[in-house]
Amino acid sequence: MSNGSISVSPEELRAAAGAADAISQDLQGPIATAKRDIEAAGTALKTWHIGPDMERVGHDWGTALDELSKRIGGGDPKSAASRLRRTADGHEYNEDLTAQSFRVR
């Protein structure tokens, strides 16, 4: 950043998208473990008064964790990684159009 302007290259945007994909992938194991553990707790406490609540919380948290992973990276068009890639593509497209308009024919 210089003179109050911001400059981000498409390569930096794509690198950030790759990092988001990696984070999403890295979350898969811990998310699966957390879901498995809370399901086991719900099953173990099924006969207790708190059992149904534990099962509901496990389901809700499992859904929330899966959604978090999808919002960070992966092929979902709404994911941060996908949006970063589209921004990089759009930036390059605009730069190409601008360059073409200044070419002498």
C-alpha positions as CSV (number, residue, x, y, z in Angstrom):
1,M,0.0,0.0,0.0
2,S,1.4,3.3,-1.0
3,N,-0.2,6.8,-1.3
4,G,-3.4,5.4,0.2
5,S,-3.9,2.9,-2.6
6,I,-4.3,-0.8,-2.4
7,S,-2.7,-3.2,-4.8
8,V,-3.4,-6.9,-4.8
9,S,-2.2,-9.2,-7.6
10,P,-4.3,-12.0,-8.9
11,E,-1.4,-14.4,-7.9
12,E,-1.8,-13.2,-4.3
13,L,-5.6,-13.8,-4.5
14,R,-5.0,-17.3,-5.9
15,A,-2.4,-18.1,-3.2
16,A,-5.0,-17.0,-0.6
17,A,-7.6,-19.2,-2.2
18,G,-5.1,-22.1,-2.1
19,A,-4.5,-21.4,1.6
20,A,-8.2,-21.4,2.3
21,D,-8.6,-24.7,0.5
22,A,-5.7,-26.2,2.6
23,I,-7.3,-24.9,5.8
24,S,-10.6,-26.4,4.9
25,Q,-8.9,-29.7,4.1
26,D,-7.0,-29.6,7.4
27,L,-10.3,-29.1,9.3
28,Q,-11.8,-32.4,7.9
29,G,-10.0,-34.7,10.4
30,P,-10.7,-32.6,13.5
31,I,-14.3,-32.1,12.4
32,A,-14.9,-35.8,11.9
33,T,-13.3,-36.5,15.3
34,A,-15.5,-33.9,17.0
35,K,-18.6,-35.2,15.4
36,R,-17.8,-38.8,16.2
37,D,-17.0,-37.9,19.9
38,I,-20.2,-35.9,20.4
39,E,-22.3,-38.7,18.8
40,A,-20.6,-41.3,21.1
41,A,-21.4,-39.1,24.1
42,G,-25.0,-38.7,23.0
43,T,-25.3,-42.5,22.5
44,A,-23.7,-43.1,25.9
45,L,-26.1,-40.7,27.6
46,K,-29.2,-41.8,25.6
47,T,-31.0,-43.2,28.6
48,W,-30.2,-40.1,30.7
49,H,-32.4,-37.1,30.8
50,I,-29.8,-35.1,28.9
51,G,-29.3,-37.7,26.2
52,P,-31.7,-36.2,23.6
53,D,-30.3,-32.8,24.2
54,M,-26.8,-34.1,23.7
55,E,-27.8,-35.8,20.4
56,R,-29.4,-32.5,19.2
57,V,-26.3,-30.5,20.1
58,G,-24.1,-33.0,18.4
59,H,-26.2,-32.8,15.2
60,D,-26.3,-29.0,15.3
61,W,-22.5,-28.7,15.9
62,G,-21.7,-31.2,13.3
63,T,-23.8,-29.3,10.7
64,A,-22.2,-26.0,11.8
65,L,-18.7,-27.4,11.5
66,D,-19.3,-28.9,8.1
67,E,-20.7,-25.6,6.9
68,L,-17.7,-23.7,8.3
69,S,-15.4,-25.9,6.3
70,K,-17.4,-25.4,3.1
71,R,-17.5,-21.7,3.6
72,I,-13.7,-21.5,3.9
73,G,-12.6,-23.6,0.9
74,G,-13.4,-26.2,-1.6
75,G,-15.6,-26.2,-4.7
76,D,-18.6,-24.5,-3.2
77,P,-19.2,-21.4,-5.3
78,K,-20.0,-19.5,-2.1
79,S,-16.7,-20.5,-0.4
80,A,-14.0,-17.9,0.4
81,A,-11.6,-19.7,-1.9
82,S,-14.0,-19.7,-4.8
83,R,-14.7,-16.0,-4.4
84,L,-11.0,-15.2,-4.2
85,R,-10.4,-17.1,-7.5
86,R,-13.3,-15.3,-9.2
87,T,-12.0,-11.9,-8.0
88,A,-8.5,-12.8,-9.4
89,D,-10.1,-13.8,-12.7
90,G,-12.2,-10.7,-12.8
91,H,-9.2,-8.5,-12.1
92,E,-7.2,-10.1,-14.9
93,Y,-10.2,-9.8,-17.3
94,N,-10.5,-6.1,-16.5
95,E,-6.8,-5.5,-16.9
96,D,-6.8,-7.3,-20.3
97,L,-9.8,-5.2,-21.5
98,T,-8.1,-2.0,-20.3
99,A,-4.8,-3.0,-22.1
100,Q,-6.7,-3.8,-25.3
101,S,-8.4,-0.4,-25.3
102,F,-4.9,1.3,-25.3
103,R,-3.4,-0.8,-28.0
104,V,-2.8,1.0,-31.3
105,R,-4.5,-0.7,-34.2
